Amino acid sequence: MHETTWIKDRRSIRAFIGEPLPRDVIAEILHEASLAPSWANAQPWEIVVVSGRPLADLAAANIKCLRENATNNPDLPMPSHDWPQPYGKRIRQLGSELFAAVNIPRDDKEARTAHYERMYRFFGAPHLILLLLDERLLLPYPLFDLGAFVQTLCLAAAGRGVGTCTIAAAARYPEEARRILGLDRTKKIVVGVALGWPDPESEYNKFRSSRESVDIFTTWVE
């Protein structure tokens, strides 16, 4: 009961091998994710698993929008990187450390563009899990529940050696996703999670973001 290796080993995977996961493995991961805490047991999450040709079409549509500087029109407001301190410092530190880990210099615009395009291709994952939320539930607690679902999903995957990466870019062009995947307009796209076997040779997957110590974010009242 005290084994927490799968919690400590979990990280954002940004490079995948092409081999798809068996459907029953994905179903098991989703079942375990569904055991996440939920306010009043509402279980507001709705899941779409995208693979194969539809996933390739969605990635191509996203890249086209990106290259044409199409206006982002996410169903939920997206945060900018201009956060107050100390949060903004952590955001900038992540970018700096990640680019250093994969040898992308600050002034190499071509390499940075390629990196961002990889996000919109879901880092080459064979599966993308889209989390949808009924438009009548765009409230903090249902969104909190979706966050708990995603975290549990990522841990359930890590316990099987399966990689994940939560990707906001998957929700930046929701109309493209609705057009390609035939999604109901009343279901809002909140976020995507790339899913697949990690590429063990990629420098991306050797990177781990830093975390603050417990004393930084904890106040003890005794």
N, C-alpha and C positions, 0 to 999 in steps of 0.2 A: 504493500500500500504506500510505501514511502519512495518508490522508484520514480524519479522525475526526469530521467534522461531525455525523454521525448519532449519535455518542456524546454530543457536547456539546449537541445539540439535544433529545435525549430528555428528557421531563419527564412528570410525572403529569398526564394530561388529565382534567378534571373536568366537561366539558361537550362534548357531541357533537351533530352534526346527525343527523337520523333515517335518512339514506340507508344501507342495508346495504352491506356489502362483497361483491364477487363471491366465490363459494365458492373459486375457484381462487387468489385472492389470499390468503385465509385459509389454504388448504392450503400455499401457498408459505412463508408465515410460520411455520407449524407445522413444515414440513420443515426450515427453517433453524434453528429452535429445537431440533430434535432432534439437531443437530450439537454441542450443548453438551457439555462434559466430564461424564463419568459414571464413578463408581467401578467398576472392572472391567467397564466397558461394560454394566452391568446395565440401564440405561435404564428406571428404575422408574416414569416418568411415564405416567399414563393421562389422556386429555383428553376432555372433553365440551364441545362448542360449542353454546351455547344461543342461539336467535334467535326472532323472531316471537312467536306466541301463548304458547308455553311460557315465554319470557323475561318476558313481561308478567304471566303467572300467578305466576311465581316472585317477581317484584318486589312484586306485590300481597300475596302471602302474607307476605313479609318485613315489609312495612309494617304489616300487621295484627298480626303478632307484636310488633313494636316498639311500636305504639300501645297494645297490651294489656299491655305490660310482661311479655311472656312471658320465661321464663328462657332465657338463652342456653345452648345445649348443644352447643358445637362438638366435632367429632371429635378435635381436637388442642387442648391448652390454649392459650388466648389470652393474650398478654401484657397486663398492665395498663399504665397510664401512670405508675405510681409506680416509676420506675426509679432506681437509684443515680446519683450524679453521675459524669461530666458528661452522661450519657445522658438523664437526666430533664430537664435544662435544654434540651437540643436538642429533645426532644419538645414541651415547653411553648412553645418558641420557634416551632416550626412552626405550632402552632395559632394563636398570636398573630399571626404574620405573614400566614398565609392569611386569617384573618378580616379583618384590616386591608385586605388586597388586594381583597377583595370587599365591603368596606364593611358588615361585620356588627359592630356594637358589642358590647362585652362583656356589657352588661346587656339586650340584645335577645334574650330567650329564644325568642320566636316565630321569629325569623330563624335562630337556631342550631338549633332543632328542624327547620326546613325544610332546613337544610344536612345534618343527619344523615339525614333521610329520603331526600335525594338519593343518599346513599351506598348505602342499601338498595334504591334503584331503579337502582343501577349507573350513576349520573350520566347516565342517558338514552342509554347506549350501545346500538347495535342488536345487539350480540353480547356474550355473556359466556362466557369460557373458564374452565371449572372444572378444576382440577388434582386428580386423585384419586391415592390411593396405597393399594396392597393392605394390608390390616390386619396382615399378617405382616411388613411392612417399616417399621413405625413406629420407625425408628432414625435417629440423626444423619446417617449418610452418605446414605441415600436422600433425606432431607429436604434435605441439601446439594445433591444432584443436582437436585431440583425447583427449588431457588433458582437454580441455574445455567440451567435450562431457561427459567424465567420471565424472567431477565435477557436471555438471548439472544432470546427471543420479543419482548420490548419493543424491543430494538435492531433486530431484523429489521423490525418494524412501523415504527419511526421512519425507517428507511431508505427506506420507501415513502410517507412522509407520513401514516401511519396512527397514531392516538393510542391510548395504553393507560393504564390505571391499575390497579395491584394493589390489591385490595379484600378486607380481612379480613372485612368485614361479610357478604360472600357466603358465608362458611362458618359463620356464627353460628347458623343454624337448619338444620342438615343434614337433619333429618327432613322438613322441608318440601320441600327439593330432591329427596330420594329419592322422596317421594310424587308430586310433580308430574312429575319427569323419569324415574321408573322406574329409579332407580339401584340397583345391587347393594349390599346392606348391608355386604358385606365390603370394599367400596372406600370409603375414608375421604376426605372432602372437606378438602383442605388450604387452598386459597385460590382466589379468583377473579381474573380479569383482564378488565376492561372493554375492549372493542375497537371502534374505529370511526373515522370521519373527525372530526377536531376541529372544534368551533365556533370560528371565528377571531375572532368578536366578543365572546366571553365573557371577563369579567375573570378568571374562574377559570384560564383557559388562558394568561393573561399572567403568572401567578405562577410563580416558580421557588424552590424551597427552597434554603437556604444550605448550603454544605459547608465543613468544616474544611480548613485548608491541610495539605499533605502533612507538614510538620514537626510537626504536632500529633499525628498518629497513626502516625508512622514512627520507628523506632529504627534507626540505621545502625551496623552492626557491621563494621568494616573492619580 
